[in-house]
């Protein structure tokens, strides 16, 4: 069955997913979308997406509905579409902290729900998405939704008791990496090195380091040791990072991320 997929919200993340779907299918047939922004609606029309007049219309005209709005707007959006909901509709939630039970309770229906935590590199088909389906989701819908995100990166299935913690791992973590890269490039610039040239080298280093973590077969600790010659420059840098509590700061930041996700889901 060629199912229709609808999007309530057409921001950057929804656009990335939609473009991935179009790339897979070759067209925007059977894709619906609604957004309150006229600019985003126009962008959807340019992609060939069928634009709906309301979130309720998206639900009525779609088999699978992606909720691509901010967590703070979920209560309003879900209450506004309840009239079109049935157990034959499948929902996809990509908002931080919003549980499967929250969506079902707000809809007043035990419809299948896939909870997903994607990240912004989806825009470049380099995304990393964690997925958690409700127990009543069909195998067909589970595969269709997984393929939707796999088309723009890698996916991993998790149990729901880890979906708040995973936000710190792949959802919010690009921001930590950008901050790290910015600090390195700012240092280079302060030493008279061209910022863009330094950033080019930093990006290549990040890509290469990720490849080493994925492909070398070595643990992170082993890779650190392989770069760190006794009495050398890397050791000097690592000792200063440790003195500033770098590792502990990352753990604390990730814990703060998880706690905020829990607050958003209440």
Secondary structure as GFF3:
##gff-version 3
##sequence-region A 1 266
A	DSSP	beta_strand	5	8	.	.	.	ID=ss1
A	DSSP	alpha_helix	12	25	.	.	.	ID=ss2
A	DSSP	beta_strand	31	34	.	.	.	ID=ss3
A	DSSP	alpha_helix	38	47	.	.	.	ID=ss4
A	DSSP	beta_strand	50	51	.	.	.	ID=ss5
A	DSSP	alpha_helix	55	61	.	.	.	ID=ss6
A	DSSP	beta_strand	64	67	.	.	.	ID=ss7
A	DSSP	three_ten_helix	71	73	.	.	.	ID=ss8
A	DSSP	alpha_helix	74	81	.	.	.	ID=ss9
A	DSSP	three_ten_helix	82	84	.	.	.	ID=ss10
A	DSSP	beta_strand	90	93	.	.	.	ID=ss11
A	DSSP	alpha_helix	100	107	.	.	.	ID=ss12
A	DSSP	beta_strand	113	117	.	.	.	ID=ss13
A	DSSP	three_ten_helix	120	124	.	.	.	ID=ss14
A	DSSP	beta_strand	127	133	.	.	.	ID=ss15
A	DSSP	alpha_helix	139	150	.	.	.	ID=ss16
A	DSSP	beta_strand	153	157	.	.	.	ID=ss17
A	DSSP	three_ten_helix	160	162	.	.	.	ID=ss18
A	DSSP	alpha_helix	165	166	.	.	.	ID=ss19
A	DSSP	pi_helix	167	171	.	.	.	ID=ss20
A	DSSP	alpha_helix	173	190	.	.	.	ID=ss21
A	DSSP	alpha_helix	195	215	.	.	.	ID=ss22
A	DSSP	alpha_helix	220	227	.	.	.	ID=ss23
A	DSSP	alpha_helix	233	243	.	.	.	ID=ss24
A	DSSP	alpha_helix	246	264	.	.	.	ID=ss25
###
